[in-house]
Amino acid sequence: MTWALVLGGIVAATIGWSLVREGRSIWYVMPPLYGALGIIAIARGELESVVNGGMADLLLGLAAGAGLFLATRLAVVLLRHWPAFERDAAQQYASGDALSKPTVLALSLVVLGGEELFWRGWLQGSAAQADIGSVAATALVAWIGYVAANLASGNRVIWAGAAVGGAVWGALAALTGGVLAPLASHAAWTVSMILLPPALARGKMQP
């Protein structure tokens, strides 16, 4: 069941990104998709790992999110002269032009909530540990699955976010044994990137 759902999550995300690349709005595709995956994770008990997380996990996650945001801004400065990266970043931020910023924030929280509950909560938590056992191995499996799920986006910014962010959030889940820290980190990073976008996409919005 574990591996079937992992494959299902990758396939679902791949289909979702394929639809976005064909012209469907990311806001009509990814929130429902990850909302559904989040519900699956909650149905399997992963909401408890959020509710039962302590203040220390929350603060650690927020601090990690702030650090990831600063690192992202530095990376954008270093990569701003790479035309392909700049083009992909502008494209992603432009996806929010037709929506209000509160709407983008709300839909982004749905997506990241589903991602964390499914990949770091359910997969890296109870499911994979039952099948694999090693905390490091489960974190690696979750990271590979998360990166694979985002490959179909065809966007270098999404790839970088999945690879680097996924590693950070997976490490937080492994360190704390729950999903509250990675959830807080992902939320802090996403909200910061929307409210304080990099200069190459100033005035636009992206989750």
C-alpha positions as CSV (number, residue, x, y, z in Angstrom):
1,M,0.0,0.0,0.0
2,T,2.8,2.4,0.9
3,W,4.6,2.1,-2.5
4,A,1.3,2.2,-4.4
5,L,0.4,5.5,-2.8
6,V,3.9,6.9,-3.3
7,L,3.6,6.1,-7.0
8,G,0.1,7.4,-7.0
9,G,1.3,10.7,-5.5
10,I,4.1,11.0,-8.1
11,V,1.7,10.2,-11.0
12,A,-1.0,12.6,-9.7
13,A,1.5,15.5,-9.4
14,T,3.0,14.6,-12.8
15,I,-0.4,14.8,-14.4
16,G,-1.1,18.0,-12.6
17,W,2.0,19.7,-13.8
18,S,1.4,18.4,-17.3
19,L,-2.0,20.1,-17.3
20,V,-0.4,23.3,-16.1
21,R,2.2,23.2,-18.8
22,E,-0.6,22.7,-21.4
23,G,-2.1,26.0,-20.2
24,R,-4.4,25.1,-17.3
25,S,-4.1,27.6,-14.4
26,I,-1.9,26.3,-11.6
27,W,-4.5,27.6,-9.2
28,Y,-7.2,25.3,-10.6
29,V,-5.0,22.3,-10.7
30,M,-2.6,22.0,-7.8
31,P,-4.7,23.1,-4.8
32,P,-7.4,20.5,-5.4
33,L,-4.7,17.9,-6.2
34,Y,-2.7,18.5,-3.0
35,G,-5.8,19.1,-1.0
36,A,-6.8,15.5,-1.9
37,L,-3.4,14.1,-1.0
38,G,-3.5,16.0,2.2
39,I,-6.9,14.5,3.1
40,I,-5.5,11.1,2.4
41,A,-2.7,11.8,4.8
42,I,-5.1,13.1,7.4
43,A,-7.3,10.0,7.0
44,R,-4.2,7.9,7.8
45,G,-3.6,9.8,11.0
46,E,-1.0,12.4,10.1
47,L,-3.0,15.4,11.4
48,E,-2.0,14.2,14.9
49,S,1.6,14.9,14.2
50,V,0.7,18.5,13.6
51,V,-1.6,18.9,16.6
52,N,0.8,17.1,18.9
53,G,3.8,19.1,17.8
54,G,5.3,21.3,20.5
55,M,6.2,25.0,20.5
56,A,9.9,24.1,20.0
57,D,9.0,22.3,16.7
58,L,7.0,25.3,15.6
59,L,9.8,27.8,16.4
60,L,12.4,25.6,14.8
61,G,10.3,25.4,11.6
62,L,9.7,29.2,11.5
63,A,13.4,29.8,12.0
64,A,14.3,27.3,9.2
65,G,11.8,28.9,6.9
66,A,13.3,32.3,7.5
67,G,16.8,31.0,6.8
68,L,15.6,29.2,3.7
69,F,14.0,32.5,2.5
70,L,17.3,34.4,3.0
71,A,19.2,31.6,1.2
72,T,16.7,31.8,-1.7
73,R,17.1,35.5,-2.0
74,L,20.9,35.1,-2.1
75,A,20.6,32.4,-4.8
76,V,18.3,34.6,-6.9
77,V,21.0,37.3,-6.8
78,L,23.7,34.9,-7.9
79,L,21.5,33.3,-10.6
80,R,19.9,36.5,-12.0
81,H,22.1,36.6,-15.0
82,W,21.1,33.0,-16.0
83,P,18.4,33.8,-18.7
84,A,16.7,30.4,-18.4
85,F,16.4,30.7,-14.6
86,E,15.1,34.3,-14.8
87,R,12.6,33.3,-17.4
88,D,11.3,30.4,-15.3
89,A,11.1,32.6,-12.2
90,A,9.2,35.3,-14.0
91,Q,6.8,32.7,-15.4
92,Q,6.0,31.3,-12.0
93,Y,5.4,34.6,-10.4
94,A,3.2,35.7,-13.4
95,S,0.8,32.8,-12.6
96,G,-0.6,34.8,-9.8
97,D,-1.2,38.0,-11.7
98,A,-4.9,37.3,-12.3
99,L,-5.6,36.7,-8.6
100,S,-5.5,38.8,-5.5
101,K,-2.6,38.3,-3.1
102,P,-4.8,37.0,-0.3
103,T,-6.2,34.4,-2.7
104,V,-2.7,33.4,-3.8
105,L,-1.7,33.1,-0.2
106,A,-4.7,30.9,0.7
107,L,-4.3,28.6,-2.3
108,S,-0.6,28.3,-1.7
109,L,-1.2,27.2,1.9
110,V,-3.5,24.5,0.7
111,V,-0.8,23.2,-1.7
112,L,2.0,23.3,0.8
113,G,-0.2,21.8,3.5
114,G,-1.0,18.9,1.3
115,E,2.6,18.5,0.3
116,E,3.9,18.4,3.9
117,L,1.1,16.1,5.2
118,F,1.6,13.7,2.3
119,W,5.4,13.6,1.7
120,R,6.9,14.5,5.1
121,G,4.0,13.5,7.3
122,W,2.5,10.3,5.9
123,L,5.4,9.0,3.6
124,Q,8.3,10.0,5.7
125,G,6.4,9.3,8.9
126,S,4.5,6.2,9.7
127,A,4.2,4.6,6.3
128,A,7.8,4.5,5.1
129,Q,9.2,3.8,8.6
130,A,7.0,0.7,8.8
131,D,8.4,-0.5,5.5
132,I,12.0,0.7,5.7
133,G,12.8,1.4,9.3
134,S,15.8,3.8,9.0
135,V,15.0,7.4,9.6
136,A,17.7,8.5,7.1
137,A,16.3,6.0,4.5
138,T,12.7,7.2,4.9
139,A,13.9,10.8,4.5
140,L,15.7,9.9,1.3
141,V,12.7,8.1,-0.1
142,A,10.4,11.0,0.7
143,W,12.9,13.5,-0.9
144,I,13.2,11.4,-4.0
145,G,9.5,11.1,-4.3
146,Y,8.9,14.8,-3.8
147,V,11.5,15.8,-6.4
148,A,10.2,13.2,-8.8
149,A,6.7,14.6,-8.3
150,N,7.8,18.1,-9.4
151,L,9.9,17.1,-12.5
152,A,7.0,17.4,-14.9
153,S,6.7,21.2,-14.0
154,G,9.6,21.7,-16.5
155,N,10.6,24.7,-14.4
156,R,14.0,25.2,-13.0
157,V,12.7,27.3,-10.1
158,I,10.3,24.5,-9.1
159,W,13.1,21.9,-9.4
160,A,15.4,23.9,-7.2
161,G,12.6,24.5,-4.6
162,A,11.8,20.8,-4.5
163,A,15.4,19.7,-4.2
164,V,16.6,22.2,-1.7
165,G,13.3,22.9,0.2
166,G,12.5,19.2,0.2
167,A,15.9,18.4,1.8
168,V,15.4,21.0,4.5
169,W,11.8,20.0,5.3
170,G,12.7,16.3,5.2
171,A,15.6,17.0,7.6
172,L,13.2,18.8,10.0
173,A,10.8,15.9,9.9
174,A,13.5,13.5,10.6
175,L,14.9,15.6,13.4
176,T,11.6,16.3,15.2
177,G,9.8,13.1,14.4
178,G,6.7,15.0,13.2
179,V,5.4,17.3,10.4
180,L,4.8,20.5,12.4
181,A,8.4,21.8,11.9
182,P,8.5,21.2,8.1
183,L,5.0,22.6,7.8
184,A,5.9,25.8,9.6
185,S,9.1,26.1,7.6
186,H,7.4,25.6,4.3
187,A,4.6,28.1,5.2
188,A,7.1,30.7,6.4
189,W,9.2,30.4,3.2
190,T,6.2,30.5,0.9
191,V,4.5,33.5,2.6
192,S,7.8,35.4,2.6
193,M,8.4,34.6,-1.1
194,I,4.9,35.9,-2.0
195,L,5.0,39.0,0.2
196,L,8.6,39.9,-0.5
197,P,9.3,38.6,-4.0
198,P,12.8,38.8,-5.5
199,A,13.6,41.9,-7.7
200,L,13.4,39.9,-11.0
201,A,9.7,39.2,-10.3
202,R,8.8,42.3,-8.3
203,G,5.1,43.0,-8.4
204,K,4.1,39.4,-9.3
205,M,3.1,36.5,-7.0
206,Q,4.0,32.8,-6.8
207,P,3.6,30.0,-4.2
